[in-house]
Amino acid sequence: MPNILEEIVEQTVIDLRKRKQERSFSDLGDLELFERESRDFGEALQLENDVAVIAEIKKASPSKGLIREDFDPQRIAAQYQEGGASAISVLTDEPAFKGSLKYLETASKEVSIPLLRKDFIVEPYQVKEAKAFGADAVLLIATITDGHQLQELLHAAKEFELQALVECYSEEDFEYVNFEHVDILGVNNRDLRTFDVDLHRGVELLHKAPEDTVLVSESGLSSATDLQFLLERNIDAALIGEYFMRQENPGEAVSAMKSELQNLITTETK
Ligand SMILES: O=C(O)c1ccccc1NCC(=O)[C@H](O)[C@H](O)COP(=O)(O)O
């Protein structure tokens, strides 16, 4: 596992320990949103002649520090939905990303499109927490788990009626992924040792998944040309955070990127 992930997970586990002392696993089931019916994340990512955009609510990151000063998760969620995002990813990790479960809860009450909890999930407690704060899907990072742990987390996701986006960074991570239980695969284009982004490498890895897997390209995407690159290679969805968060109206930026992609497609088929 790259060092940066080791550091993030170490802090996440300390933070998680505190939350578990404040609220037990069974008490999570008493929270208001726990009974809410999940929205279909996987289905939302499968569009005809288009790339679904998973727009991310991301205040800060370890590589860039504070990304957005004027940060109102409720407004951003509403703008993303209005701009045509297919789903929203909410970073809930506090130590490294200044995220919060409260942002997830706020977004869940604001929009009707599916929500992904983006965090560093290592225990079933965090999966139940995702459900209790309004998520429809969880990100499970293969490289921070072993095969057994990943299976346990996938099982928890199923129990709480959440879908799972399983994320790989490298070919070695595929060892832990049992595709009989994984329908949605993401590959992170960012090399965590150098922070360099390589879309070609990401797509190459995604194509190693079985044919009916929903494929998601993650990180470093910032233009309609990037989406066109993905569309031409049969990638279903793009997870985009920093680029949208740096725009004045993140939702208008989603809408502009999606229309530009359609223009590019039409121009090239003329
Ligand atoms: O964003 C980071 O710096 C980062 C560093 C270490 C581990 C994960 C990291 N990001 C999480 C993500 O995967 C991204 O937030 C997500 O894919 C969106 O990426 P981007 O569009 O580049 O903000």
The ligand as a MOL file (V3000), in Angstrom:
LIG
                    3D

  0  0  0     0  0            999 V3000
M  V30 BEGIN CTAB
M  V30 COUNTS 23 23 0 0 0
M  V30 BEGIN ATOM
M  V30 1 O -7.3110 13.6660 -3.9060 0
M  V30 2 C -6.2600 13.2950 -3.3670 0
M  V30 3 O -5.2780 14.0340 -3.2160 0
M  V30 4 C -6.1360 11.9010 -2.8150 0
M  V30 5 C -4.9570 11.5060 -2.2130 0
M  V30 6 C -4.8530 10.2370 -1.6750 0
M  V30 7 C -5.9080 9.3460 -1.7490 0
M  V30 8 C -7.0840 9.7090 -2.3590 0
M  V30 9 C -7.2040 10.9800 -2.8930 0
M  V30 10 N -8.3750 11.4040 -3.4720 0
M  V30 11 C -9.6090 10.7090 -3.3950 0
M  V30 12 C -10.1380 10.5470 -4.7310 0
M  V30 13 O -10.0700 9.4490 -5.2040 0
M  V30 14 C -10.6450 11.7600 -5.4690 0
M  V30 15 O -11.2270 12.6460 -4.5760 0
M  V30 16 C -11.6550 11.4780 -6.5750 0
M  V30 17 O -11.3140 10.4270 -7.3930 0
M  V30 18 C -11.8200 12.7600 -7.4320 0
M  V30 19 O -10.5650 13.1240 -7.9470 0
M  V30 20 P -10.2800 14.5810 -8.5340 0
M  V30 21 O -11.2420 14.8220 -9.6420 0
M  V30 22 O -8.8750 14.5330 -9.0460 0
M  V30 23 O -10.4760 15.5400 -7.4080 0
M  V30 END ATOM
M  V30 BEGIN BOND
M  V30 1 2 1 2
M  V30 2 1 2 3
M  V30 3 1 2 4
M  V30 4 1 4 5
M  V30 5 2 4 9
M  V30 6 2 5 6
M  V30 7 1 6 7
M  V30 8 2 7 8
M  V30 9 1 8 9
M  V30 10 1 9 10
M  V30 11 1 10 11
M  V30 12 1 11 12
M  V30 13 2 12 13
M  V30 14 1 12 14
M  V30 15 1 14 15
M  V30 16 1 14 16
M  V30 17 1 16 17
M  V30 18 1 16 18
M  V30 19 1 18 19
M  V30 20 1 19 20
M  V30 21 2 20 21
M  V30 22 1 20 22
M  V30 23 1 20 23
M  V30 END BOND
M  V30 END CTAB
M  END
